[in-house]
Amino acid sequence: MIREYLHELYRGVIDGWNRFWFTPTDPATLGLIRILAGAMIFYTHLVWSLDLDGFLGAGGRMSHDLANRMQGQSPFAWSYLPLVDGSPALLWSAHLVALAILLMFTLGLYTRITGVLSFIITISYAHRVPGALFGLDQINGLLIMYLMLGAAGEAYSLDYWLKRRRNVRMDGPRQSTVANISIRLIQIHMCIIYLFAGLSKLGGETWWDGSAMWGALANSEYQSLDMTWLAAYPLVINALTQISVAWELTYTFLVWPRLTRPLVIGMAIPLHLGIAICMGMITFGLAMLIANLAFVSPWIIRRLEQAIADRLRPAAKEPLVA
């Protein structure tokens, strides 16, 4: 009896593992994440253009030696930018090529190639100026790492459109195992981020007494919207603090069941929009929402696509009455 139980347990674990990772899925969710994350990565790299040589040049604000010391002389902190940063012309040429590649990936053109190149570009810029590395750059790196695995160009892309124009037989979207693996990796990574963010907050006294949210809202360094009027409502501040930490701690466990998933993902919207609007971290807040899209099922994306298509489609003309 014990042997049968162990055999059944073994088969259950193996079947569940294979179903979780290797069930082919519609790449619609991955395609949407590629467009939004690609646009965000393109924008964040476009911003370097405001003072390219000052930030990334060899004689700029951060020397190679300082960058290496900040990264502990790690051999993994590789970047191709030191190869070209001695000449402003070469640096600008490499920067413009990088922007073109990021734009191509966003549009889904040669996605398999531009996905890998976009990953190299993203980590190269991050490693070159570690002093400017923030949460937004980490989420950008997370997303592009999993998007480059493949299938990100199988939906809502120029690659897909060109395939159809070449009269390749395509009866609707193709199910993809690689798309499922990419989505699963993003989902697991998001769970790890929120779990450790929640656990780290438990080490702070202000999260226990409910005043931590006030510290964030009243911080003039990040304040982009004056919310200090909440000082008159301490119970609201207490509630916002406790709800935030409870949401982060339970995200990992409640985001998987279908019954609680909409509530968990729905809570992410006001939380990250609040960070974006009240603390001036618009790009970071949007990047976190883009990453949370990994938990939105492809059939929901397809329904939205159909609704938009129906709205944009010209209304059929009324038949003429004789």
Solvent accessible surface area in square Angstrom, and as a share of the most:
residue,aa,sasa,rsa
1,M,192,0.86
2,I,127,0.65
3,R,206,0.75
4,E,127,0.57
5,Y,132,0.50
6,L,99,0.49
7,H,115,0.51
8,E,130,0.58
9,L,89,0.44
10,Y,125,0.48
11,R,100,0.37
12,G,44,0.42
13,V,91,0.52
14,I,55,0.28
15,D,59,0.31
16,G,24,0.23
17,W,144,0.50
18,N,65,0.33
19,R,154,0.56
20,F,57,0.24
21,W,32,0.11
22,F,97,0.41
23,T,62,0.36
24,P,68,0.43
25,T,27,0.16
26,D,20,0.10
27,P,1,0.00
28,A,0,0.00
29,T,3,0.02
30,L,1,0.00
31,G,0,0.00
32,L,46,0.23
33,I,0,0.00
34,R,0,0.00
35,I,58,0.29
36,L,69,0.34
37,A,1,0.00
38,G,1,0.01
39,A,48,0.37
40,M,18,0.08
41,I,1,0.01
42,F,46,0.19
43,Y,110,0.42
44,T,18,0.11
45,H,10,0.05
46,L,75,0.38
47,V,63,0.36
48,W,40,0.14
49,S,30,0.19
50,L,154,0.77
51,D,50,0.26
52,L,2,0.01
53,D,64,0.33
54,G,17,0.16
55,F,71,0.29
56,L,0,0.00
57,G,0,0.00
58,A,46,0.36
59,G,83,0.80
60,G,24,0.23
61,R,154,0.56
62,M,25,0.11
63,S,49,0.31
64,H,67,0.30
65,D,81,0.42
66,L,61,0.30
67,A,5,0.04
68,N,68,0.35
69,R,140,0.51
70,M,100,0.44
71,Q,40,0.18
72,G,59,0.57
73,Q,115,0.51
74,S,45,0.29
75,P,116,0.73
76,F,172,0.72
77,A,25,0.19
78,W,134,0.47
79,S,14,0.09
80,Y,38,0.14
81,L,0,0.00
82,P,55,0.34
83,L,142,0.71
84,V,30,0.17
85,D,5,0.03
86,G,66,0.64
87,S,36,0.23
88,P,77,0.48
89,A,72,0.56
90,L,99,0.49
91,L,0,0.00
92,W,93,0.32
93,S,58,0.37
94,A,21,0.16
95,H,1,0.00
96,L,102,0.51
97,V,87,0.50
98,A,2,0.02
99,L,15,0.07
100,A,50,0.39
101,I,27,0.14
102,L,3,0.01
103,L,79,0.39
104,M,58,0.26
105,F,3,0.01
106,T,13,0.07
107,L,89,0.44
108,G,0,0.00
109,L,41,0.20
110,Y,131,0.50
111,T,9,0.06
112,R,157,0.57
113,I,109,0.55
114,T,4,0.02
115,G,0,0.00
116,V,68,0.39
117,L,65,0.32
118,S,0,0.00
119,F,40,0.17
120,I,60,0.31
121,I,7,0.04
122,T,8,0.05
123,I,46,0.24
124,S,0,0.00
125,Y,6,0.02
126,A,23,0.18
127,H,46,0.20
128,R,4,0.02
129,V,6,0.03
130,P,19,0.12
131,G,41,0.39
132,A,34,0.26
133,L,71,0.35
134,F,140,0.58
135,G,28,0.27
136,L,25,0.12
137,D,40,0.21
138,Q,110,0.49
139,I,9,0.04
140,N,3,0.01
141,G,15,0.15
142,L,9,0.04
143,L,1,0.01
144,I,0,0.00
145,M,66,0.30
146,Y,27,0.10
147,L,2,0.01
148,M,49,0.22
149,L,78,0.39
150,G,4,0.04
151,A,5,0.04
152,A,1,0.01
153,G,8,0.08
154,E,40,0.18
155,A,2,0.02
156,Y,61,0.23
157,S,11,0.07
158,L,64,0.32
159,D,31,0.16
160,Y,39,0.15
161,W,130,0.46
162,L,49,0.24
163,K,59,0.25
164,R,129,0.47
165,R,160,0.59
166,R,158,0.58
167,N,136,0.70
168,V,65,0.37
169,R,194,0.71
170,M,15,0.07
171,D,115,0.59
172,G,31,0.30
173,P,56,0.35
174,R,111,0.41
175,Q,109,0.49
176,S,18,0.12
177,T,48,0.28
178,V,58,0.33
179,A,0,0.00
180,N,10,0.05
181,I,45,0.23
182,S,0,0.00
183,I,18,0.09
184,R,52,0.19
185,L,49,0.25
186,I,0,0.00
187,Q,6,0.03
188,I,57,0.29
189,H,53,0.24
190,M,0,0.00
191,C,7,0.04
192,I,85,0.43
193,I,50,0.25
194,Y,4,0.02
195,L,44,0.22
196,F,127,0.53
197,A,30,0.23
198,G,0,0.00
199,L,85,0.43
200,S,81,0.52
201,K,43,0.18
202,L,63,0.31
203,G,75,0.72
204,G,24,0.23
205,E,137,0.62
206,T,65,0.38
207,W,51,0.18
208,W,164,0.58
209,D,84,0.44
210,G,0,0.00
211,S,45,0.29
212,A,12,0.10
213,M,37,0.17
214,W,79,0.28
215,G,46,0.44
216,A,28,0.22
217,L,16,0.08
218,A,36,0.28
219,N,56,0.29
220,S,98,0.63
221,E,137,0.62
222,Y,94,0.36
223,Q,60,0.27
224,S,69,0.45
225,L,80,0.40
226,D,89,0.46
227,M,34,0.15
228,T,52,0.30
229,W,144,0.50
230,L,10,0.05
231,A,59,0.46
232,A,78,0.60
233,Y,116,0.44
234,P,80,0.50
235,L,145,0.72
236,V,65,0.37
237,I,10,0.05
238,N,49,0.25
239,A,46,0.36
240,L,71,0.35
241,T,0,0.00
242,Q,72,0.32
243,I,88,0.45
244,S,12,0.08
245,V,11,0.06
246,A,51,0.39
247,W,15,0.05
248,E,17,0.08
249,L,41,0.20
250,T,54,0.31
251,Y,1,0.00
252,T,26,0.15
253,F,131,0.55
254,L,74,0.37
255,V,0,0.00
256,W,74,0.26
257,P,62,0.39
258,R,216,0.79
259,L,160,0.80
260,T,34,0.20
261,R,45,0.16
262,P,88,0.55
263,L,126,0.63
264,V,8,0.04
265,I,24,0.12
266,G,34,0.33
267,M,69,0.31
268,A,0,0.00
269,I,87,0.44
270,P,81,0.51
271,L,34,0.17
272,H,6,0.03
273,L,65,0.32
274,G,29,0.28
275,I,39,0.20
276,A,3,0.02
277,I,99,0.50
278,C,19,0.11
279,M,36,0.16
280,G,42,0.40
281,M,59,0.26
282,I,102,0.52
283,T,40,0.23
284,F,48,0.20
285,G,0,0.00
286,L,71,0.35
287,A,1,0.00
288,M,7,0.03
289,L,34,0.17
290,I,15,0.07
291,A,0,0.00
292,N,3,0.02
293,L,37,0.19
294,A,2,0.02
295,F,4,0.02
296,V,28,0.16
297,S,32,0.21
298,P,31,0.20
299,W,146,0.51
300,I,66,0.33
301,I,10,0.05
302,R,57,0.21
303,R,167,0.61
304,L,102,0.51
305,E,71,0.32
306,Q,96,0.43
307,A,57,0.44
308,I,105,0.53
309,A,38,0.29
310,D,71,0.37
311,R,210,0.77
312,L,137,0.68
313,R,138,0.51
314,P,117,0.73
315,A,97,0.75
316,A,96,0.75
317,K,192,0.81
318,E,149,0.67
319,P,112,0.70
320,L,179,0.89
321,V,143,0.82
322,A,145,1.12
